[in-house]
Amino acid sequence: MSQPTANNSEPPVDVNQMIYLYQVLENQQAALTEQLTLLNSQIQGVSTSLISMEGFKSVGDDHEIIVGLGINAYTYAKIVDPNRILVSVGKDILIEKSLEDSITSIKELKEKYLGIRERLGKNLQEVNSKIEEIRPIINQVSKQR
């Protein structure tokens, strides 16, 4: 099988290898995009928790709030002690923390998520860049066929 060239000054291009690499990069692109979407959802949730906890600083015992019960379902509840917060530390594991400790933990978690998002964004940019490098070569080779 002959090896087409990208242009006269470059070495021969293995078309099958180039197509395979392109497909791998597209899969990586899709996976990174999905991870970023999920992570952005987590960041939004953490941000909402942080805003809610900050609001607890100004409420007293027996303050009435609305609590989400899942998607599109809410109920009224009274805060027994706004300084005692249950924080998830793993699957179905909650620990009690003070309001200030909870706020600190949530801020740290948000910063961690933001750092991960930044790294994922850089990885996605690198993959997109490689895809854009390969695409013209594949297009040129497919036109020659």
DSSP file (Angstrom, degrees, kcal/mol; ACC not computed):
  #  RESIDUE AA STRUCTURE BP1 BP2  ACC     N-H-->O    O-->H-N    N-H-->O    O-->H-N    TCO  KAPPA ALPHA  PHI   PSI    X-CA   Y-CA   Z-CA
    1    1 A M              0   0    0      0, 0.0     2,-0.1     0, 0.0     0, 0.0   0.000 360.0 360.0 360.0 134.1    0.0    0.0    0.0
    2    2 A S        -     0   0    0      1,-0.1     0, 0.0     0, 0.0     0, 0.0  -0.429 360.0-129.7 -77.1 151.8    1.4    3.4   -0.9
    3    3 A Q        -     0   0    0     -2,-0.1    11,-0.1    11,-0.1    -1,-0.1  -0.885  20.6-144.5-104.2 107.3    2.0    6.0    1.8
    4    4 A P        -     0   0    0      0, 0.0     9,-2.9     0, 0.0     2,-0.3  -0.313  14.3-133.2 -67.0 155.0    0.5    9.4    0.9
    5    5 A T  B     -A   12   0A   0      7,-0.2     3,-0.1     1,-0.1     4,-0.0  -0.841   9.6-135.7-110.3 149.7    2.4   12.4    2.0
    6    6 A A  S    S-     0   0    0      5,-0.6     2,-0.3    -2,-0.3    -1,-0.1   0.890  89.0 -25.0 -68.7 -40.4    0.9   15.5    3.7
    7    7 A N  S >  S-     0   0    0      4,-0.2     3,-1.2     3,-0.2    -1,-0.3  -0.935  77.8 -87.0-159.1 176.0    3.0   17.7    1.4
    8    8 A N  T 3  S+     0   0    0     -2,-0.3    -2,-0.0     1,-0.3     0, 0.0   0.753 121.5  49.0 -64.5 -26.3    6.2   17.3   -0.6
    9    9 A S  T 3  S+     0   0    0      2,-0.1    -1,-0.3    -4,-0.0     0, 0.0   0.563  98.4  78.8 -92.9  -7.2    8.6   18.3    2.2
   10   10 A E  S <  S-     0   0    0     -3,-1.2    -3,-0.2     1,-0.1     3,-0.1  -0.682  86.0-102.6-102.1 154.9    7.2   16.1    4.9
   11   11 A P        -     0   0    0      0, 0.0    -5,-0.6     0, 0.0    -4,-0.2  -0.217  57.4 -72.1 -66.8 164.5    7.8   12.4    5.5
   12   12 A P  B     -A    5   0A   0      0, 0.0     2,-0.5     0, 0.0    -7,-0.2  -0.200  47.5-134.4 -58.3 148.5    5.1    9.9    4.5
   13   13 A V        -     0   0    0     -9,-2.9     2,-1.1    -3,-0.1     3,-0.1  -0.914   6.3-135.5-108.7 129.3    1.9    9.8    6.6
   14   14 A D     >  -     0   0    0     -2,-0.5     4,-2.4     1,-0.2     5,-0.2  -0.749  20.4-163.2 -81.6 104.8    0.4    6.5    7.7
   15   15 A V  H  > S+     0   0    0     -2,-1.1     4,-2.7     1,-0.2     5,-0.2   0.896  84.5  50.4 -60.9 -45.1   -3.2    7.3    7.0
   16   16 A N  H  > S+     0   0    0      1,-0.2     4,-2.4     2,-0.2    -1,-0.2   0.914 112.2  47.4 -61.7 -42.0   -4.6    4.4    9.1
   17   17 A Q  H  > S+     0   0    0      2,-0.2     4,-2.6     1,-0.2    -1,-0.2   0.899 112.2  50.5 -65.1 -40.2   -2.5    5.5   12.1
   18   18 A M  H  X S+     0   0    0     -4,-2.4     4,-2.3     2,-0.2    -2,-0.2   0.901 111.3  47.7 -65.3 -41.8   -3.5    9.1   11.6
   19   19 A I  H  X S+     0   0    0     -4,-2.7     4,-2.3     2,-0.2    -2,-0.2   0.907 112.0  50.4 -65.7 -41.8   -7.2    8.2   11.5
   20   20 A Y  H  X S+     0   0    0     -4,-2.4     4,-2.4    -5,-0.2    -2,-0.2   0.936 111.0  48.4 -61.2 -46.4   -6.9    6.0   14.6
   21   21 A L  H  X S+     0   0    0     -4,-2.6     4,-2.6     1,-0.2    -2,-0.2   0.903 109.9  52.8 -60.5 -41.6   -5.1    8.8   16.5
   22   22 A Y  H  X S+     0   0    0     -4,-2.3     4,-2.3     1,-0.2    -1,-0.2   0.908 109.9  48.0 -60.5 -43.6   -7.9   11.2   15.4
   23   23 A Q  H  X S+     0   0    0     -4,-2.3     4,-2.2     2,-0.2    -2,-0.2   0.893 110.7  51.0 -65.9 -40.0  -10.6    8.9   16.7
   24   24 A V  H  X S+     0   0    0     -4,-2.4     4,-2.4     1,-0.2    -2,-0.2   0.926 111.0  48.8 -61.9 -44.3   -8.7    8.5   20.0
   25   25 A L  H  X S+     0   0    0     -4,-2.6     4,-2.6     1,-0.2    -2,-0.2   0.887 109.1  52.2 -64.7 -38.7   -8.4   12.2   20.4
   26   26 A E  H  X S+     0   0    0     -4,-2.3     4,-2.3     2,-0.2    -1,-0.2   0.898 109.9  49.5 -63.4 -39.1  -12.1   12.7   19.6
   27   27 A N  H  X S+     0   0    0     -4,-2.2     4,-2.4     2,-0.2    -2,-0.2   0.909 111.6  48.4 -64.4 -42.3  -13.0   10.1   22.3
   28   28 A Q  H  X S+     0   0    0     -4,-2.4     4,-2.8     2,-0.2     5,-0.2   0.903 110.0  53.0 -62.9 -40.5  -10.7   12.0   24.8
   29   29 A Q  H  X S+     0   0    0     -4,-2.6     4,-2.3     1,-0.2    -2,-0.2   0.925 110.6  46.5 -60.8 -45.8  -12.4   15.2   23.8
   30   30 A A  H  X S+     0   0    0     -4,-2.3     4,-2.2     2,-0.2    -1,-0.2   0.906 113.4  48.8 -64.1 -42.4  -15.8   13.8   24.5
   31   31 A A  H  X S+     0   0    0     -4,-2.4     4,-2.5     2,-0.2    -2,-0.2   0.917 112.5  47.6 -65.4 -43.4  -14.7   12.3   27.8
   32   32 A L  H  X S+     0   0    0     -4,-2.8     4,-2.5     2,-0.2    -1,-0.2   0.894 111.2  51.3 -65.0 -39.5  -13.1   15.6   29.0
   33   33 A T  H  X S+     0   0    0     -4,-2.3     4,-2.0    -5,-0.2    -1,-0.2   0.909 111.2  48.0 -63.4 -41.8  -16.1   17.6   28.0
   34   34 A E  H  X S+     0   0    0     -4,-2.2     4,-2.5     2,-0.2    -2,-0.2   0.917 111.3  50.2 -64.7 -43.3  -18.4   15.2   30.0
   35   35 A Q  H  X S+     0   0    0     -4,-2.5     4,-2.7     1,-0.2    -2,-0.2   0.903 110.2  50.5 -61.6 -41.1  -16.1   15.4   33.0
   36   36 A L  H  X S+     0   0    0     -4,-2.5     4,-2.6     2,-0.2    -1,-0.2   0.890 109.3  51.1 -64.6 -39.2  -16.1   19.2   32.8
   37   37 A T  H  X S+     0   0    0     -4,-2.0     4,-1.7     2,-0.2    -2,-0.2   0.938 113.2  44.7 -63.2 -46.7  -19.9   19.2   32.6
   38   38 A L  H  X S+     0   0    0     -4,-2.5     4,-2.0     1,-0.2    -2,-0.2   0.906 113.9  50.0 -63.7 -41.7  -20.2   17.0   35.7
   39   39 A L  H  X S+     0   0    0     -4,-2.7     4,-2.7     1,-0.2    -2,-0.2   0.894 107.3  53.6 -65.5 -40.1  -17.6   19.0   37.5
   40   40 A N  H  X S+     0   0    0     -4,-2.6     4,-2.2     1,-0.2    -1,-0.2   0.868 107.7  52.0 -62.3 -35.6  -19.3   22.3   36.8
   41   41 A S  H  X S+     0   0    0     -4,-1.7     4,-2.2     2,-0.2    -1,-0.2   0.910 109.9  48.9 -64.5 -42.8  -22.5   20.8   38.2
   42   42 A Q  H  X S+     0   0    0     -4,-2.0     4,-2.7     2,-0.2    -2,-0.2   0.909 110.3  50.9 -62.7 -42.5  -20.5   19.9   41.4
   43   43 A I  H  X S+     0   0    0     -4,-2.7     4,-2.6     1,-0.2    -2,-0.2   0.906 109.5  50.7 -62.7 -41.5  -19.1   23.4   41.6
   44   44 A Q  H  X S+     0   0    0     -4,-2.2     4,-2.2     2,-0.2    -1,-0.2   0.915 111.3  48.5 -62.1 -42.8  -22.5   24.9   41.3
   45   45 A G  H  X S+     0   0    0     -4,-2.2     4,-2.2     2,-0.2    -2,-0.2   0.910 112.4  47.5 -63.5 -43.2  -23.8   22.6   44.1
   46   46 A V  H  X S+     0   0    0     -4,-2.7     4,-2.5     2,-0.2    -2,-0.2   0.897 110.9  52.3 -65.1 -40.2  -20.9   23.5   46.4
   47   47 A S  H  X S+     0   0    0     -4,-2.6     4,-2.4     2,-0.2    -2,-0.2   0.902 109.2  49.7 -63.1 -40.9  -21.4   27.2   45.6
   48   48 A T  H  X S+     0   0    0     -4,-2.2     4,-2.5     2,-0.2    -2,-0.2   0.913 110.6  50.2 -63.3 -43.2  -25.1   26.9   46.6
   49   49 A S  H  X S+     0   0    0     -4,-2.2     4,-2.7     1,-0.2    -2,-0.2   0.914 110.1  50.7 -60.3 -43.0  -24.1   25.1   49.8
   50   50 A L  H  X S+     0   0    0     -4,-2.5     4,-2.6     2,-0.2    -2,-0.2   0.921 110.5  48.1 -62.8 -45.2  -21.7   27.9   50.6
   51   51 A I  H  X S+     0   0    0     -4,-2.4     4,-1.8     2,-0.2    -1,-0.2   0.917 112.8  49.5 -61.7 -43.0  -24.2   30.6   50.0
   52   52 A S  H  X S+     0   0    0     -4,-2.5     4,-1.1     1,-0.2    -2,-0.2   0.923 112.2  47.0 -62.4 -44.8  -26.8   28.7   52.2
   53   53 A M  H >X S+     0   0    0     -4,-2.7     4,-0.6     1,-0.2     3,-0.5   0.896 108.6  54.2 -66.4 -39.6  -24.3   28.3   55.0
   54   54 A E  H >< S+     0   0    0     -4,-2.6     3,-1.1     1,-0.2     4,-0.3   0.885 106.1  54.9 -59.8 -36.6  -23.2   31.9   54.9
   55   55 A G  H >< S+     0   0    0     -4,-1.8     3,-1.2     1,-0.2    -1,-0.2   0.779  95.7  66.8 -66.8 -26.7  -26.9   32.8   55.3
   56   56 A F  H X< S+     0   0    0     -4,-1.1     3,-1.3    -3,-0.5    -1,-0.2   0.710  82.6  76.3 -66.8 -19.6  -27.0   30.7   58.4
   57   57 A K  T << S+     0   0    0     -3,-1.1    -1,-0.2    -4,-0.6    -2,-0.2   0.800  99.2  42.8 -61.4 -27.2  -24.7   33.1   60.2
   58   58 A S  T <  S+     0   0    0     -3,-1.2     2,-0.3    -4,-0.3    -1,-0.3   0.298  99.7  85.6-105.7   9.9  -27.6   35.6   60.6
   59   59 A V    <   -     0   0    0     -3,-1.3     2,-0.2    -4,-0.1     3,-0.1  -0.779  60.3-147.1-111.2 157.1  -30.4   33.2   61.6
   60   60 A G    >   -     0   0    0     -2,-0.3     3,-1.1     1,-0.2    19,-0.2  -0.469  40.5 -60.9-107.9-177.3  -31.3   31.9   65.0
   61   61 A D  T 3  S+     0   0    0      1,-0.2    19,-0.2    -2,-0.2    -1,-0.2  -0.270 119.8  25.0 -60.7 152.9  -32.8   28.7   66.4
   62   62 A D  T 3  S+     0   0    0     17,-3.2     2,-0.3     1,-0.2    -1,-0.2   0.651  81.4 155.3  62.9  19.7  -36.3   27.8   65.0
   63   63 A H  E <   -B   79   0B   0     -3,-1.1    16,-2.7    16,-0.5     2,-0.4  -0.607  41.9-126.7 -73.0 134.8  -35.8   29.8   61.9
   64   64 A E  E     +B   78   0B   0     -2,-0.3     2,-0.3    14,-0.2    14,-0.2  -0.692  36.4 166.7 -90.0 134.6  -38.0   28.4   59.1
   65   65 A I  E     -B   77   0B   0     12,-3.2    12,-2.6    -2,-0.4     2,-0.5  -0.853  36.8-111.2-134.0 170.6  -36.5   27.4   55.8
   66   66 A I  E     -B   76   0B   0     -2,-0.3     2,-0.4    10,-0.2    10,-0.2  -0.924  31.7-159.6-104.8 132.3  -37.5   25.4   52.7
   67   67 A V  E     -B   75   0B   0      8,-3.3     8,-2.0    -2,-0.5     2,-0.2  -0.937  15.9-124.6-116.4 131.5  -35.6   22.2   52.2
   68   68 A G  E     -B   74   0B   0     -2,-0.4     6,-0.3     6,-0.2     3,-0.1  -0.533  17.3-170.5 -73.3 137.3  -35.3   20.3   48.9
   69   69 A L  E     -     0   0B   0      4,-3.8     2,-0.3     1,-0.3     5,-0.2   0.218  63.0 -66.1-108.9  11.8  -36.5   16.7   48.9
   70   70 A G  E >  S-B   73   0B   0      3,-0.5     3,-0.8     0, 0.0     2,-0.5  -0.962  99.7  -2.4 134.8-154.3  -35.2   15.9   45.5
   71   71 A I  T 3  S-     0   0    0     -2,-0.3     3,-0.1     1,-0.2     0, 0.0  -0.607 132.2 -15.9 -77.3 122.1  -36.1   17.1   42.1
   72   72 A N  T 3  S+     0   0    0     -2,-0.5     2,-0.4     1,-0.1    -1,-0.2   0.700 110.2 107.9  62.0  24.9  -39.1   19.6   42.2
   73   73 A A  E <   +B   70   0B   0     -3,-0.8    -4,-3.8     2,-0.0    -3,-0.5  -0.995  39.2 165.6-135.3 130.5  -40.1   18.6   45.8
   74   74 A Y  E     -B   68   0B   0     -2,-0.4     2,-0.3    -6,-0.3    -6,-0.2  -0.914  12.8-168.7-138.7 161.2  -39.7   20.8   48.9
   75   75 A T  E     -B   67   0B   0     -8,-2.0    -8,-3.3    -2,-0.3     2,-0.3  -0.964  28.7-105.6-145.2 162.5  -40.9   21.1   52.4
   76   76 A Y  E     +B   66   0B   0     -2,-0.3     2,-0.3   -10,-0.2   -10,-0.2  -0.674  41.4 172.8 -87.0 145.5  -40.7   23.6   55.3
   77   77 A A  E     -B   65   0B   0    -12,-2.6   -12,-3.2    -2,-0.3     2,-0.4  -0.980  27.1-128.6-148.3 157.7  -38.4   22.9   58.2
   78   78 A K  E     -B   64   0B   0     -2,-0.3     2,-0.6   -14,-0.2   -14,-0.2  -0.911  24.7-123.8-109.8 138.3  -37.1   24.7   61.3
   79   79 A I  E     -B   63   0B   0    -16,-2.7   -17,-3.2    -2,-0.4   -16,-0.5  -0.695  20.6-169.7 -80.7 121.5  -33.5   25.0   62.0
   80   80 A V  S    S-     0   0    0     -2,-0.6    -1,-0.2     1,-0.3   -19,-0.0   0.926  79.8  -1.9 -77.0 -46.9  -32.8   23.5   65.4
   81   81 A D    >   -     0   0    0      3,-0.2     3,-1.9   -20,-0.1    -1,-0.3  -0.827  60.1-163.3-148.2 104.0  -29.2   24.8   65.7
   82   82 A P  T 3  S+     0   0    0      0, 0.0   -26,-0.1     0, 0.0    -1,-0.1   0.617  89.3  63.8 -66.8 -10.1  -27.7   26.8   62.8
   83   83 A N  T 3  S+     0   0    0     15,-0.1    16,-1.0     1,-0.1     2,-0.6   0.551  89.2  75.7 -89.4  -7.6  -24.2   26.2   64.2
   84   84 A R  E <   +C   98   0C   0     -3,-1.9     2,-0.4    14,-0.2    -3,-0.2  -0.919  62.5 176.0-109.1 115.0  -24.4   22.4   63.7
   85   85 A I  E     -C   97   0C   0     12,-3.0    12,-3.1    -2,-0.6     2,-0.6  -0.942  25.8-138.9-120.7 137.4  -24.0   21.3   60.1
   86   86 A L  E     -C   96   0C   0     -2,-0.4     2,-0.4    10,-0.2    10,-0.2  -0.862  24.6-167.5 -95.0 124.7  -23.8   17.7   58.8
   87   87 A V  E     -C   95   0C   0      8,-3.1     8,-2.4    -2,-0.6     2,-0.3  -0.936  20.3-123.0-118.3 133.3  -21.1   17.5   56.1
   88   88 A S  E     +C   94   0C   0     -2,-0.4     6,-0.2     6,-0.2     3,-0.1  -0.564  29.3 172.3 -74.6 132.0  -20.7   14.5   53.8
   89   89 A V  E     -     0   0C   0      4,-2.8     2,-0.3     1,-0.3     5,-0.1   0.274  67.7 -22.2-119.8   6.5  -17.3   12.9   53.9
   90   90 A G  E >  S-C   93   0C   0      3,-0.8     3,-1.9     0, 0.0     2,-0.4  -0.962 104.7 -26.1 169.9-177.3  -18.0    9.9   51.7
   91   91 A K  T 3  S-     0   0    0     -2,-0.3     3,-0.1     1,-0.3     0, 0.0  -0.377 128.2 -20.5 -60.3 114.0  -20.8    7.8   50.4
   92   92 A D  T 3  S+     0   0    0     -2,-0.4     2,-0.5     1,-0.2    -1,-0.3   0.719 108.2 123.8  58.5  24.9  -23.6    8.0   53.0
   93   93 A I  E <   +C   90   0C   0     -3,-1.9    -4,-2.8     2,-0.0    -3,-0.8  -0.968  35.7 178.9-119.2 120.4  -21.2    9.2   55.7
   94   94 A L  E     -C   88   0C   0     -2,-0.5     2,-0.4    -6,-0.2    -6,-0.2  -0.916   8.6-167.8-118.6 143.9  -21.9   12.4   57.5
   95   95 A I  E     -C   87   0C   0     -8,-2.4    -8,-3.1    -2,-0.4     2,-0.4  -0.966  24.7-118.0-126.9 150.4  -20.0   14.2   60.2
   96   96 A E  E     +C   86   0C   0     -2,-0.4     2,-0.3   -10,-0.2   -10,-0.2  -0.715  37.8 170.7 -88.9 133.4  -21.2   17.1   62.3
   97   97 A K  E     -C   85   0C   0    -12,-3.1   -12,-3.0    -2,-0.4     2,-0.0  -0.924  37.3 -98.5-134.1 160.2  -19.1   20.3   62.1
   98   98 A S  E  >  -C   84   0C   0     -2,-0.3     4,-2.5   -14,-0.2   -14,-0.2  -0.342  42.0-106.7 -69.3 162.8  -19.6   23.8   63.4
   99   99 A L  H  > S+     0   0    0    -16,-1.0     4,-2.5     1,-0.2     5,-0.2   0.929 120.7  47.5 -58.3 -46.8  -20.9   26.3   60.9
  100  100 A E  H  > S+     0   0    0      1,-0.2     4,-2.3     2,-0.2    -1,-0.2   0.903 112.5  48.4 -64.7 -41.3  -17.5   28.0   60.5
  101  101 A D  H  > S+     0   0    0      2,-0.2     4,-2.5     1,-0.2    -1,-0.2   0.880 111.8  51.0 -64.7 -36.9  -15.7   24.6   60.1
  102  102 A S  H  X S+     0   0    0     -4,-2.5     4,-2.6     2,-0.2    -2,-0.2   0.919 109.5  49.4 -65.5 -43.7  -18.3   23.6   57.5
  103  103 A I  H  X S+     0   0    0     -4,-2.5     4,-2.4     1,-0.2    -2,-0.2   0.918 111.7  49.4 -61.5 -43.2  -17.8   26.8   55.6
  104  104 A T  H  X S+     0   0    0     -4,-2.3     4,-2.3     2,-0.2    -2,-0.2   0.927 111.7  48.7 -61.3 -45.4  -14.1   26.3   55.6
  105  105 A S  H  X S+     0   0    0     -4,-2.5     4,-2.3     1,-0.2    -2,-0.2   0.908 112.2  48.2 -61.7 -42.7  -14.4   22.7   54.4
  106  106 A I  H  X S+     0   0    0     -4,-2.6     4,-2.5     2,-0.2    -1,-0.2   0.889 110.4  51.4 -68.5 -38.3  -16.8   23.7   51.6
  107  107 A K  H  X S+     0   0    0     -4,-2.4     4,-2.4     2,-0.2    -1,-0.2   0.916 111.0  48.6 -62.9 -42.2  -14.5   26.6   50.5
  108  108 A E  H  X S+     0   0    0     -4,-2.3     4,-2.2     2,-0.2    -2,-0.2   0.903 111.4  49.8 -63.2 -41.3  -11.6   24.1   50.4
  109  109 A L  H  X S+     0   0    0     -4,-2.3     4,-2.6     2,-0.2    -2,-0.2   0.908 110.0  50.7 -64.0 -42.0  -13.6   21.7   48.3
  110  110 A K  H  X S+     0   0    0     -4,-2.5     4,-2.6     2,-0.2    -2,-0.2   0.918 110.1  49.5 -62.7 -43.2  -14.7   24.4   45.9
  111  111 A E  H  X S+     0   0    0     -4,-2.4     4,-2.1     2,-0.2    -1,-0.2   0.894 110.5  51.1 -62.4 -39.4  -11.0   25.4   45.4
  112  112 A K  H  X S+     0   0    0     -4,-2.2     4,-2.2     2,-0.2    -2,-0.2   0.940 111.5  47.1 -62.1 -47.2  -10.1   21.8   44.8
  113  113 A Y  H  X S+     0   0    0     -4,-2.6     4,-2.7     1,-0.2    -2,-0.2   0.893 110.2  52.6 -61.5 -40.8  -12.8   21.5   42.2
  114  114 A L  H  X S+     0   0    0     -4,-2.6     4,-2.1     1,-0.2    -1,-0.2   0.884 109.1  50.3 -63.8 -37.9  -11.8   24.7   40.5
  115  115 A G  H  X S+     0   0    0     -4,-2.1     4,-2.1     2,-0.2    -1,-0.2   0.907 111.0  48.2 -64.9 -42.1   -8.2   23.5   40.3
  116  116 A I  H  X S+     0   0    0     -4,-2.2     4,-2.8     1,-0.2     5,-0.2   0.915 110.4  52.2 -64.0 -42.2   -9.4   20.2   38.7
  117  117 A R  H  X S+     0   0    0     -4,-2.7     4,-2.6     1,-0.2    -2,-0.2   0.897 108.1  51.6 -61.6 -39.4  -11.5   22.2   36.3
  118  118 A E  H  X S+     0   0    0     -4,-2.1     4,-2.2     2,-0.2    -1,-0.2   0.930 111.7  46.1 -62.9 -44.6   -8.5   24.3   35.3
  119  119 A R  H  X S+     0   0    0     -4,-2.1     4,-2.5     2,-0.2    -2,-0.2   0.911 113.2  49.0 -64.9 -42.0   -6.4   21.2   34.6
  120  120 A L  H  X S+     0   0    0     -4,-2.8     4,-2.6     1,-0.2    -1,-0.2   0.898 109.9  52.7 -63.5 -39.4   -9.3   19.5   32.7
  121  121 A G  H  X S+     0   0    0     -4,-2.6     4,-2.2    -5,-0.2    -2,-0.2   0.903 109.7  47.9 -62.4 -41.7   -9.7   22.7   30.7
  122  122 A K  H  X S+     0   0    0     -4,-2.2     4,-2.3     2,-0.2    -2,-0.2   0.913 111.7  50.2 -64.8 -42.3   -6.0   22.7   29.8
  123  123 A N  H  X S+     0   0    0     -4,-2.5     4,-2.4     1,-0.2    -2,-0.2   0.909 110.2  50.4 -61.6 -41.4   -6.1   19.1   28.8
  124  124 A L  H  X S+     0   0    0     -4,-2.6     4,-2.8     1,-0.2    -1,-0.2   0.895 108.8  51.7 -64.5 -39.8   -9.2   19.7   26.6
  125  125 A Q  H  X S+     0   0    0     -4,-2.2     4,-2.4     2,-0.2    -1,-0.2   0.912 109.9  49.6 -62.2 -42.0   -7.3   22.6   24.9
  126  126 A E  H  X S+     0   0    0     -4,-2.3     4,-2.3     2,-0.2    -2,-0.2   0.919 112.4  46.8 -62.9 -43.8   -4.4   20.4   24.2
  127  127 A V  H  X S+     0   0    0     -4,-2.4     4,-2.5     2,-0.2    -2,-0.2   0.929 112.3  50.2 -64.6 -44.6   -6.6   17.7   22.7
  128  128 A N  H  X S+     0   0    0     -4,-2.8     4,-2.3     1,-0.2    -1,-0.2   0.895 110.0  51.4 -59.6 -39.7   -8.5   20.3   20.6
  129  129 A S  H  X S+     0   0    0     -4,-2.4     4,-1.5     2,-0.2    -1,-0.2   0.917 110.3  47.9 -63.9 -44.1   -5.2   21.6   19.4
  130  130 A K  H  X S+     0   0    0     -4,-2.3     4,-2.1     2,-0.2    -2,-0.2   0.888 110.4  52.5 -64.9 -38.7   -4.0   18.2   18.4
  131  131 A I  H  X S+     0   0    0     -4,-2.5     4,-2.7     1,-0.2    -1,-0.2   0.923 108.5  50.4 -61.6 -43.2   -7.3   17.5   16.6
  132  132 A E  H  < S+     0   0    0     -4,-2.3    -1,-0.2     1,-0.2    -2,-0.2   0.791 109.7  51.5 -67.6 -26.8   -6.9   20.7   14.7
  133  133 A E  H  X S+     0   0    0     -4,-1.5     4,-0.6    -5,-0.1    -1,-0.2   0.884 116.0  39.9 -71.5 -39.9   -3.4   19.7   13.7
  134  134 A I  H  X S+     0   0    0     -4,-2.1     4,-2.3     1,-0.2     3,-0.5   0.843  99.8  73.1 -81.2 -35.4   -4.5   16.3   12.4
  135  135 A R  H  X S+     0   0    0     -4,-2.7     4,-2.7     1,-0.2     5,-0.2   0.880  96.6  48.1 -52.0 -48.6   -7.7   17.3   10.7
  136  136 A P  H  > S+     0   0    0      0, 0.0     4,-2.5     0, 0.0    -1,-0.2   0.873 110.9  52.2 -63.8 -33.3   -6.1   19.1    7.6
  137  137 A I  H  X S+     0   0    0     -4,-0.6     4,-2.4    -3,-0.5    -2,-0.2   0.938 111.9  45.1 -65.6 -45.7   -3.8   16.1    7.1
  138  138 A I  H  X S+     0   0    0     -4,-2.3     4,-2.6     1,-0.2    -1,-0.2   0.912 113.5  50.7 -64.0 -42.4   -6.7   13.7    7.1
  139  139 A N  H  X S+     0   0    0     -4,-2.7     4,-1.7    -5,-0.2    -2,-0.2   0.913 111.3  48.2 -61.4 -42.9   -8.7   16.0    4.8
  140  140 A Q  H  X S+     0   0    0     -4,-2.5     4,-1.4     2,-0.2    -2,-0.2   0.917 113.0  47.1 -64.0 -44.1   -5.8   16.3    2.3
  141  141 A V  H  X S+     0   0    0     -4,-2.4     4,-0.9     1,-0.2    -2,-0.2   0.901 110.3  52.4 -66.6 -40.0   -5.2   12.6    2.2
  142  142 A S  H  < S+     0   0    0     -4,-2.6     3,-0.2     1,-0.2    -1,-0.2   0.831 107.4  52.8 -67.4 -29.6   -8.9   11.8    1.8
  143  143 A K  H  < S+     0   0    0     -4,-1.7    -1,-0.2     1,-0.2    -2,-0.2   0.816 105.1  55.8 -70.9 -30.7   -9.1   14.2   -1.2
  144  144 A Q  H  <        0   0    0     -4,-1.4    -1,-0.2     1,-0.2    -2,-0.2   0.722 360.0 360.0 -74.2 -20.7   -6.1   12.4   -2.8
  145  145 A R     <        0   0    0     -4,-0.9    -1,-0.2    -3,-0.2    -2,-0.2   0.469 360.0 360.0 -79.0 360.0   -8.0    9.1   -2.7
